[in-house]
């Protein structure tokens, strides 16, 4: 199955009829990985040691990608607290069967973001170099550290990632994948959302950080920054 749902207890409350299989998440307690996580490299990059949850998350994602690379196919990785939209249900098989010419990662939805606050996210983090895939807009973004509740890894990208002999990065640090030669594209209008009111089995309950009034000053600064990014893009400064 080319849709993998990461869960510690095999629960997925919002599948909406899509075809998927569970991947038993690594927690380094009940289930460990055969692959090595390099704590020293992580500390050198991020300035701190990883939490046990970060290690398990990164290894879980890597194991899925590693196993998929043996079959030369695309894979969609999803958290067990994902809310599947009708649009995702309509499009996901097209993405799974799409033949990508280059190594690609497609982000379908973002953690801690509800549908009512998509407008704010788009203002703060505009997309550049937009393209259309299966009728949906994707683009590059400076928000390269955002968490993804669901994303696709193309067959060629799986091969590049699986060539790594050890893990030392956060699962959602897209800059690392970009440096591997992978195009990381972010969807403009998400088609997967996180159930922010329900704790995932692979982590804790999320906080809706993209609500404007939760952090009005930070969000206003983010909106201004987003407009400046668009201005620089038009001036050819990106």
N, C-alpha and C positions, 0 to 999 in steps of 0.2 A: 504494500500500500504506500502511495506517494504523499500522503498527508500523515504526519506524525504528531500526536498530541502528547506532550511531556506531562506526566502526572506521577505523584507518589502513591496514590491510592486508586488509580484507574477510574477517576470520575471526570466527566465532561458534560456539563449541564446544558450547553447551548449548541449542539451539533447541527441543528436545522436540516438534518437528513443528508449531510455530506458523508462521503466515504473516508474513513480514517482508521488508523490503528494506534494503540497506545505505545508509548515508550516509557518504561519504568524509570523514573527520574533517579539520578544518582544523588544520594545524600551523605555519602562517606560514612554512614552508620550501618544501615540495613543493606545498602548496596554500594559497592565501590567500583572504580573503573580500573581497567588494565593499563590505561594510559597515564603518563606522568604529568603532574601539574608543577611547573617551576615557580616556587614561591619567591625566589630571589629575583627573577626577571620581572615578576609582577610588581614587587616592591620597588625595583629600579624605575619602572615606568610610571607607577601611580603614587609612589611616595608612602605607601602603607602596605600592610599585609592583607590578603584577601580574607573575607569571611568564609566560613564553611559553605554557606549557601552559594556564594559566588563561584567557589571551586566546583561544587556539584553541578551548578547551572552550566558553566563553561564546558565541563566534561560531558554532560548530557548532550548538549548541542553538537559537540565534536564527534561523539560516538555515532549520532544519527548521520551526520555528514560523511563520516568515514565509511559506514556500512553502505550508504547510498552510492558512494563513488565506485564501488565494485560492480554496480549494475548500470552505470552510465545513464542516469536519468535525473530529472529535476525532482526536488523534494520541497514540500512545504512544511515548515516547523511551526508549531502552534502551542501556546500555553493552555492549560486546562481551564483557565478562567476567561477564555476568549468568548466573545459574543459574535456569532456568525450572522452576517447580514444576508438578505436575499440576493444582493448583487454579488457577494462572494460566492454563494452557492451557484449562481448562474455562470460565473467566470472561471472558477478555480480549475476545472478540468482543461480549459483552454491554456492556462498558464503551465500546468503540469506537462502538457503535450507539446508546448511550444519549443521549437528548435532555436536556441539562442546561439548567435555566431560567436559571441564573446562570453567570458566568465561574468556572470551577473548575479546580484542579490537584489530582490525586490521586496521592499517593506510595505506590507499591506495595512498595518495599523499600529498605533503607538500606545504604550502603557500610560496610565494615569490621564487619559484623554477621553472625555465623554462626547457624544455627538453634538451636544449644545455648545461646546467650546471649540469646535473645529475652526470657526471663523477667527478666533484668537490665535490659535496655533498657526494658521496660514499667514496672519499678519506678522507674527514674530519670526517665523521661519519660512521665508519664501523659497520656492523651488526655482532652479535655474536649468537651462538647457533641456527644456521639457520635451518629452516624447510621448506618443500614444501607443499603448499595448492593449489589445483586446478592448479598445474604446475607452480606456482609462488613462489619465495623465500621471506620469511619473517624472521626476527630475532630480538633479543634484541638490544638496542642501548643506549648509554649514553646521546644521544640528547633527553632527556625526556621532554624538554620544547618546542619542535618544534610545530608549528601550523599545523593543518591538514585541507586540503580542502575537504577531504572525508574520512570517516572511518566507520567501522562496529562495532556494539556492539552486542555480542551474547546474547541469551536469559538469560543465567545464570548471565552474567555481568549486564544486565538490572535489574535483581532482586536485586543484591548487591547495585547498585547505587541508586535504587529507595527506598531502606531502609533508606536513609539519610533523616532526617526531615527538613534540611535546607541546603542552598548552601553557600559556603564561599571560593571557589577556582576558578581559571581561567579555562575556558572550555577546554583548551588544556594543562593543567598541568597533564601529564600522571603519574607523581609520586604519585599523590593523588589516582588515580585509582589503581595503583600497590599496594599501602598500604591497599587497600580494599580487596586484594586477587585476583586481575584481572591480567591476563597475557596480557601485551601490546606489540604487535608485529608490527614492522615497515617493510614495503615492501622495497626490495632492489632496484627494478626498478619500479618507480611510474607508475601507469596506469590512474591517474587523475592528471591534472595540474590546476593551478590557472591562470586565465586571468589577468596577472599582469599589463596590459595596460588599463584595464577597472575597474572602481570603483565598488565594491560590494555594494548592497543596505544595507548591515548590517555593513558597515565600510567604510574606506577610501581606495583610490587606494594604491596598494602594491608597494614596491620598490624591485627591483630584487637584493636582498642582496647577492645571491650566485654567482654573476658574479665575476670572479677572479679579473679583473682589477678594479672593484669598490672599493675593499678593499684588495689590494695585500699583504700587510704585515700581516693582520689578517688571510687571507686565507692561506698564506704560513705557518703561525704558526699552523693553523688548520690541514693542511696536515701532518705536522710533528707530531702533537698530535695524528692524526689518525694512523700513522705508529707505534708510541709508544704503542698505545692501542693494535694493532695487535701483537706486540712483546710480551707484557705482557701476552696476552691471550695464546700465544704459550708456554710461560714459566709457565703457570698455576697461574698467579698472579691476575686473575679476579675471 
